[in-house]
Amino acid sequence: MAFVDWTEYYSVRNNLLDNQHQQLFDIINDLHQAIRTKQGEDRLAEVVRSLIDYTRSHFADEEKMMEEKGFPDYSQHKSAHQRLLQQVTDIEHKLHDGSESMAPDVLCFLLSEWLVKHIIDLDKQYTSYINEAQRA
């Protein structure tokens, strides 16, 4: 059983981005499973590394799409991406510094910063613009 399930509620109505967002759900569910089975700290470095790789690739795709379609709030969205990437990088640094039990903190970050604030709020703002531009 998944910790968080992808539903249409999270859809930004773009197949590429929805598929990528579903990868984030997989990362969240992997981390939750590792915590439940007491492997959280052992698997955390692996999960954080996959999160960083995902973040860079996904944000590059989003930014390219926004730029190509002339999204008016591109610079603000790109700034939000930079902040999220910095937060993920900070998590990786803390992990390497031996910070105590970070797995639950990373899980909370993924749920609040990514799912709630980024996908539901920010991504849905620009994808409605992009989707309209593609139909035109």
C-alpha positions as CSV (number, residue, x, y, z in Angstrom):
1,M,0.0,0.0,0.0
2,A,1.4,3.4,-1.0
3,F,1.8,6.2,1.5
4,V,0.6,8.7,-1.1
5,D,-1.3,7.8,-4.2
6,W,-1.3,9.7,-7.4
7,T,-4.8,11.0,-8.3
8,E,-6.2,13.3,-10.9
9,Y,-6.2,16.0,-8.2
10,Y,-2.4,16.3,-8.7
11,S,-2.6,16.3,-12.5
12,V,-1.4,19.4,-14.3
13,R,-3.0,18.1,-17.6
14,N,0.4,17.6,-19.3
15,N,1.4,13.9,-19.8
16,L,5.2,14.6,-19.6
17,L,4.9,16.5,-16.4
18,D,2.3,14.3,-14.9
19,N,4.6,11.3,-15.5
20,Q,7.5,13.1,-13.9
21,H,5.4,14.1,-10.9
22,Q,4.4,10.5,-10.5
23,Q,8.1,9.7,-10.2
24,L,8.2,12.0,-7.2
25,F,5.3,10.0,-5.7
26,D,7.5,6.9,-6.1
27,I,10.4,8.6,-4.3
28,I,8.1,9.6,-1.5
29,N,6.7,6.1,-1.2
30,D,10.2,4.6,-1.3
31,L,11.3,6.8,1.5
32,H,8.2,6.1,3.6
33,Q,8.6,2.3,3.1
34,A,12.2,2.6,4.2
35,I,11.2,4.5,7.3
36,R,8.4,1.9,8.1
37,T,10.9,-1.0,7.8
38,K,13.6,0.8,9.8
39,Q,15.8,1.4,6.8
40,G,15.2,5.1,6.7
41,E,18.7,6.2,7.5
42,D,20.3,3.5,5.4
43,R,18.3,4.4,2.3
44,L,18.1,8.1,2.9
45,A,21.3,8.9,0.9
46,E,20.0,6.9,-2.0
47,V,16.6,8.6,-1.9
48,V,18.1,12.1,-1.6
49,R,20.4,11.4,-4.5
50,S,17.5,10.3,-6.7
51,L,15.6,13.3,-5.5
52,I,18.4,15.7,-6.6
53,D,18.6,13.9,-10.0
54,Y,14.9,14.1,-10.4
55,T,14.8,17.7,-9.4
56,R,17.4,18.9,-11.9
57,S,15.8,17.0,-14.8
58,H,12.2,17.8,-14.0
59,F,12.9,21.5,-13.4
60,A,14.9,21.8,-16.7
61,D,11.9,20.3,-18.6
62,E,9.4,22.6,-16.9
63,E,11.6,25.7,-17.5
64,K,12.2,24.9,-21.1
65,M,8.4,24.5,-21.6
66,M,7.7,27.8,-19.9
67,E,10.3,29.6,-21.8
68,E,9.2,28.2,-25.2
69,K,5.6,29.2,-24.5
70,G,6.4,32.6,-23.1
71,F,5.0,32.1,-19.7
72,P,4.8,35.6,-18.1
73,D,5.8,34.5,-14.6
74,Y,8.8,32.4,-15.8
75,S,11.4,34.2,-13.7
76,Q,9.3,33.8,-10.5
77,H,8.8,30.1,-11.1
78,K,12.4,29.6,-11.9
79,S,13.3,31.3,-8.6
80,A,11.0,28.9,-6.8
81,H,12.8,26.0,-8.6
82,Q,16.2,27.4,-7.4
83,R,14.9,27.6,-3.8
84,L,13.6,24.0,-3.9
85,L,16.8,22.7,-5.4
86,Q,18.8,24.5,-2.7
87,Q,16.6,23.0,0.0
88,V,17.3,19.5,-1.5
89,T,21.0,20.2,-1.7
90,D,21.0,21.4,1.9
91,I,19.3,18.2,2.9
92,E,22.1,16.2,1.2
93,H,24.8,18.3,3.0
94,K,23.2,17.7,6.4
95,L,23.0,14.1,5.6
96,H,26.7,13.9,4.8
97,D,27.5,16.0,8.0
98,G,25.9,13.2,10.0
99,S,22.8,15.1,11.1
100,E,20.5,13.0,13.3
101,S,17.6,11.0,11.9
102,M,16.6,13.0,8.9
103,A,14.3,10.6,7.1
104,P,11.1,11.9,8.7
105,D,12.2,15.5,8.0
106,V,12.9,14.7,4.3
107,L,9.5,13.0,4.0
108,C,7.7,16.0,5.5
109,F,9.7,18.3,3.1
110,L,8.6,16.2,0.1
111,L,5.0,16.3,1.2
112,S,4.7,19.9,2.2
113,E,7.1,21.7,-0.1
114,W,6.7,19.6,-3.2
115,L,3.2,18.2,-3.3
116,V,1.3,21.0,-1.6
117,K,3.2,24.1,-2.4
118,H,4.9,23.3,-5.7
119,I,2.7,20.9,-7.7
120,I,-0.7,22.0,-6.4
121,D,0.0,25.7,-6.3
122,L,2.8,26.8,-8.6
123,D,2.7,24.1,-11.3
124,K,-1.0,24.3,-11.9
125,Q,-0.6,28.1,-12.5
126,Y,1.8,27.8,-15.3
127,T,0.5,24.5,-16.9
128,S,-2.9,26.0,-17.5
129,Y,-1.1,28.8,-19.5
130,I,1.0,26.2,-21.3
131,N,-1.9,24.0,-22.1
132,E,-3.8,26.9,-23.6
133,A,-0.8,28.0,-25.6
134,Q,-0.4,24.5,-27.0
135,R,-4.1,24.4,-28.1
136,A,-3.8,27.7,-29.8
